[in-house]
Amino acid sequence: MAEHHLPPEHADHHHHQKGGRKGVHADDLKPGSRGRPRYSYYYGGYGDGGGGGAVRALCFAVLVLLLAAGITLLVLYVVYRPSHPTFAVTSAAVLALYNATASNAAGAGPAPTALAASFQFTLVLGNPSGRCAARYDRLAAYVAYRGEALTAPTPMPPLAQDAGTAVEAAPVLGAGVAGPPVPVSPGAAAALATDVADSVLPLRVVLLGRVRFVNGPFHRGWHSLYARCDLLLGVRKIGNGAGGGVPQAPILGDPNCNVDM
């Protein structure tokens, strides 16, 4: 019969018994257990006794506050957001409009083409915003024909406008015979003469400046203002600035007006 021998004993796995004899540990008898390291594991929560839950609750509260603030700001922006002003021309008068090209001496060459023009328009600025007042500054208006200015820019006083209201101004644009003529191209002068002969004069009235909106303690910054109206005038009489009343020029159709900011 074959003899069975116990594996060699290790001093660190045995307990000393009486008389100096060493005992055998039970794990030493299991197959493949020689030299196997032992591990112990500990499963537990945070060492601070639930502090992680408090951090999560704080982060959630901060997130809720930020979300509520964002929704509030969005609602305020939608409610108090100002609308673009409106611009219209409701009446017109031609005070002076004629060819002011000077005649040069013979052999001096053609003189620069120039026009003397003066108009009066009733300009209407509307503020469709129901909660914001409007302030206008650095205003100036001029008249253009076929992309060329017929008058120099005329400064206008600042305007204040309440919410949901409209303001009117009737500036005289152009000096006419009282000021220096405005240079234009020969083609524009020839086309203007033809349109006047046909009693229909296409013009563009331009208003430049800046605008800001005010709502109680809230003041928005200044915005550049570029307003224009394209219109047709029925020219029945051309004034010459020498008196005799103000010749009216009816506006034919509806002017095409736009405002950019």
C-alpha positions as CSV (number, residue, x, y, z in Angstrom):
1,M,0.0,0.0,0.0
2,A,1.4,3.4,-1.0
3,E,2.2,5.8,1.7
4,H,0.8,9.3,1.9
5,H,2.8,12.1,3.2
6,L,1.6,15.5,4.4
7,P,3.0,18.5,2.6
8,P,5.8,20.4,4.3
9,E,4.7,22.6,7.1
10,H,5.2,26.4,7.1
11,A,5.9,28.2,10.3
12,D,3.6,31.1,9.4
13,H,0.5,28.8,9.0
14,H,0.8,26.7,12.1
15,H,0.1,27.3,15.8
16,H,2.4,26.0,18.4
17,Q,1.1,23.3,20.6
18,K,2.2,22.0,23.9
19,G,5.6,20.4,23.9
20,G,6.9,22.4,21.0
21,R,5.0,20.4,18.4
22,K,3.5,22.2,15.5
23,G,-0.1,21.7,14.4
24,V,-1.4,21.5,10.8
25,H,-3.8,24.3,9.6
26,A,-7.0,23.1,7.9
27,D,-6.4,25.2,4.8
28,D,-3.1,23.4,4.2
29,L,-4.9,20.2,3.5
30,K,-6.9,21.7,0.6
31,P,-5.6,20.9,-2.9
32,G,-3.7,23.8,-4.5
33,S,-3.8,25.9,-1.4
34,R,0.0,26.0,-0.9
35,G,1.4,29.5,-1.3
36,R,-2.1,31.0,-2.1
37,P,-2.4,34.6,-0.8
38,R,-5.4,35.5,1.3
39,Y,-7.4,38.6,0.7
40,S,-10.0,40.3,2.8
41,Y,-12.6,42.8,1.5
42,Y,-14.6,45.6,3.1
43,Y,-17.8,47.0,1.6
44,G,-19.1,50.1,3.1
45,G,-20.4,53.6,2.4
46,Y,-18.7,56.9,2.7
47,G,-16.6,57.5,5.7
48,D,-18.4,60.8,6.4
49,G,-21.6,59.1,7.2
50,G,-23.8,60.3,4.2
51,G,-22.0,63.4,3.2
52,G,-22.2,62.5,-0.5
53,G,-26.0,62.7,-0.4
54,A,-25.8,66.2,0.9
55,V,-23.4,67.2,-1.9
56,R,-25.8,65.8,-4.5
57,A,-28.7,67.6,-2.9
58,L,-26.8,70.9,-3.0
59,C,-25.9,70.4,-6.6
60,F,-29.5,69.7,-7.5
61,A,-30.7,72.8,-5.7
62,V,-28.2,75.0,-7.5
63,L,-29.2,73.4,-10.9
64,V,-32.9,74.2,-10.1
65,L,-32.1,77.8,-9.2
66,L,-30.1,78.3,-12.4
67,L,-32.9,76.8,-14.5
68,A,-35.5,79.0,-12.8
69,A,-33.3,82.1,-13.4
70,G,-32.9,81.2,-17.1
71,I,-36.6,80.8,-17.6
72,T,-37.3,84.1,-15.9
73,L,-34.8,85.9,-18.0
74,L,-36.3,84.4,-21.2
75,V,-39.8,85.4,-20.2
76,L,-38.6,89.0,-19.5
77,Y,-36.8,89.2,-22.8
78,V,-39.9,88.0,-24.7
79,V,-42.2,90.3,-22.9
80,Y,-40.1,93.5,-22.9
81,R,-38.2,93.0,-26.2
82,P,-38.7,96.2,-28.2
83,S,-39.9,96.0,-31.8
84,H,-38.3,97.9,-34.6
85,P,-39.7,101.4,-35.1
86,T,-41.9,102.1,-38.1
87,F,-41.3,104.8,-40.7
88,A,-43.8,106.5,-43.0
89,V,-44.1,109.6,-45.3
90,T,-47.6,111.0,-45.3
91,S,-47.3,114.2,-47.3
92,A,-44.9,116.0,-49.6
93,A,-44.2,119.3,-51.1
94,V,-41.8,120.3,-53.8
95,L,-40.4,123.8,-53.0
96,A,-37.7,124.0,-55.6
97,L,-36.3,121.7,-58.3
98,Y,-34.4,122.9,-61.3
99,N,-31.1,122.5,-63.2
100,A,-28.5,124.7,-61.7
101,T,-25.6,123.8,-63.9
102,A,-23.5,126.9,-64.4
103,S,-22.6,128.0,-68.0
104,N,-18.9,128.2,-68.7
105,A,-17.1,130.4,-71.1
106,A,-16.5,129.1,-74.6
107,G,-13.6,126.6,-74.7
108,A,-13.7,126.0,-70.9
109,G,-15.2,122.6,-71.3
110,P,-18.5,121.3,-69.9
111,A,-19.5,122.5,-66.4
112,P,-20.4,120.0,-63.7
113,T,-24.1,119.1,-63.6
114,A,-25.8,120.4,-60.5
115,L,-29.4,120.7,-59.2
116,A,-31.1,123.0,-56.8
117,A,-33.8,121.1,-54.8
118,S,-35.9,121.7,-51.8
119,F,-38.7,119.5,-50.4
120,Q,-40.8,119.3,-47.3
121,F,-42.0,115.9,-46.1
122,T,-44.1,114.9,-43.2
123,L,-42.2,112.0,-41.6
124,V,-43.9,109.7,-39.0
125,L,-41.9,107.5,-36.6
126,G,-44.0,104.8,-34.9
127,N,-43.1,102.9,-31.8
128,P,-45.1,99.6,-31.8
129,S,-43.6,98.4,-28.5
130,G,-46.3,98.5,-25.8
131,R,-43.9,98.6,-22.8
132,C,-40.8,100.5,-24.1
133,A,-40.3,104.2,-24.8
134,A,-38.0,105.2,-27.6
135,R,-35.4,108.0,-27.7
136,Y,-34.0,109.2,-31.1
137,D,-30.8,111.1,-31.5
138,R,-28.4,112.3,-34.2
139,L,-31.2,112.4,-36.7
140,A,-30.6,113.6,-40.3
141,A,-32.7,113.3,-43.4
142,Y,-32.1,113.7,-47.1
143,V,-33.7,113.0,-50.5
144,A,-32.2,110.7,-53.2
145,Y,-33.0,110.1,-56.8
146,R,-31.7,107.1,-58.7
147,G,-29.1,106.4,-56.0
148,E,-27.8,110.0,-56.0
149,A,-28.5,112.6,-53.3
150,L,-30.6,115.6,-54.4
151,T,-30.2,117.3,-51.0
152,A,-27.5,117.5,-48.4
153,P,-28.3,115.7,-45.1
154,T,-30.5,118.0,-42.9
155,P,-30.0,117.7,-39.1
156,M,-33.1,117.1,-37.0
157,P,-33.6,117.6,-33.3
158,P,-33.8,114.6,-30.9
159,L,-37.2,113.0,-30.4
160,A,-38.7,111.3,-27.4
161,Q,-41.5,108.8,-27.9
162,D,-43.7,107.0,-25.4
163,A,-44.6,103.3,-25.7
164,G,-47.2,102.6,-28.5
165,T,-47.2,106.1,-29.9
166,A,-46.1,107.9,-33.0
167,V,-44.3,111.2,-33.5
168,E,-44.4,113.5,-36.6
169,A,-41.8,115.9,-38.0
170,A,-42.0,118.0,-41.1
171,P,-38.4,119.1,-42.0
172,V,-37.5,121.1,-45.1
173,L,-34.8,119.1,-46.9
174,G,-32.5,120.9,-49.2
175,A,-31.7,124.6,-49.4
176,G,-33.1,125.2,-52.9
177,V,-32.1,128.6,-54.3
178,A,-30.8,129.7,-50.9
179,G,-27.9,127.3,-50.8
180,P,-25.3,125.8,-53.1
181,P,-26.5,123.4,-55.7
182,V,-25.9,119.7,-55.3
183,P,-23.7,118.0,-58.0
184,V,-25.3,115.0,-59.8
185,S,-24.4,113.0,-62.8
186,P,-25.5,114.1,-66.3
187,G,-27.5,110.9,-66.7
188,A,-29.4,111.6,-63.4
189,A,-30.1,115.2,-64.5
190,A,-31.5,114.1,-67.8
191,A,-33.7,111.4,-66.3
192,L,-35.0,113.8,-63.7
193,A,-36.1,116.3,-66.4
194,T,-37.9,113.5,-68.2
195,D,-39.7,112.3,-65.1
196,V,-40.8,115.9,-64.3
197,A,-42.1,116.3,-67.8
198,D,-44.1,113.1,-67.3
199,S,-45.4,114.5,-63.9
200,V,-44.2,111.4,-62.0
201,L,-41.2,111.7,-59.8
202,P,-39.7,108.7,-58.0
203,L,-37.8,109.6,-54.9
204,R,-36.3,108.0,-51.8
205,V,-36.5,109.8,-48.4
206,V,-33.8,108.6,-46.0
207,L,-33.6,109.1,-42.3
208,L,-30.4,108.3,-40.4
209,G,-29.7,108.4,-36.7
210,R,-29.7,106.2,-33.6
211,V,-32.4,104.9,-31.2
212,R,-32.5,103.5,-27.8
213,F,-35.4,101.9,-25.8
214,V,-36.2,102.7,-22.2
215,N,-38.4,100.6,-19.9
216,G,-38.5,102.0,-16.3
217,P,-35.1,101.5,-14.8
218,F,-33.9,99.4,-17.8
219,H,-32.0,101.4,-20.5
220,R,-30.8,99.6,-23.6
221,G,-27.8,100.7,-25.6
222,W,-28.0,102.9,-28.7
223,H,-28.7,101.2,-32.0
224,S,-28.0,102.7,-35.5
225,L,-31.1,103.7,-37.4
226,Y,-31.5,103.6,-41.2
227,A,-35.0,104.2,-42.4
228,R,-36.1,104.9,-45.9
229,C,-39.2,105.3,-48.0
230,D,-39.5,104.8,-51.8
231,L,-42.4,106.8,-53.2
232,L,-43.8,108.3,-56.3
233,L,-44.8,112.0,-56.4
234,G,-47.3,113.4,-58.8
235,V,-45.6,116.6,-59.7
236,R,-48.3,119.2,-60.6
237,K,-46.3,122.3,-60.1
238,I,-42.6,122.9,-59.4
239,G,-42.0,125.7,-57.0
240,N,-39.0,128.0,-57.4
241,G,-38.6,129.2,-53.8
242,A,-39.8,132.7,-54.8
243,G,-43.1,132.6,-52.8
244,G,-46.6,132.0,-54.1
245,G,-47.4,129.2,-51.6
246,V,-46.3,125.7,-51.1
247,P,-46.9,123.5,-54.2
248,Q,-48.2,120.1,-53.0
249,A,-47.1,116.9,-54.6
250,P,-49.6,114.1,-54.1
251,I,-48.0,110.7,-53.1
252,L,-49.1,108.1,-55.7
253,G,-49.8,104.7,-54.2
254,D,-48.4,103.4,-51.0
255,P,-44.8,104.2,-50.2
256,N,-42.5,101.3,-49.6
257,C,-40.8,102.0,-46.3
258,N,-38.3,99.9,-44.3
259,V,-36.3,100.3,-41.1
260,D,-33.0,98.7,-40.3
261,M,-31.3,98.7,-36.9
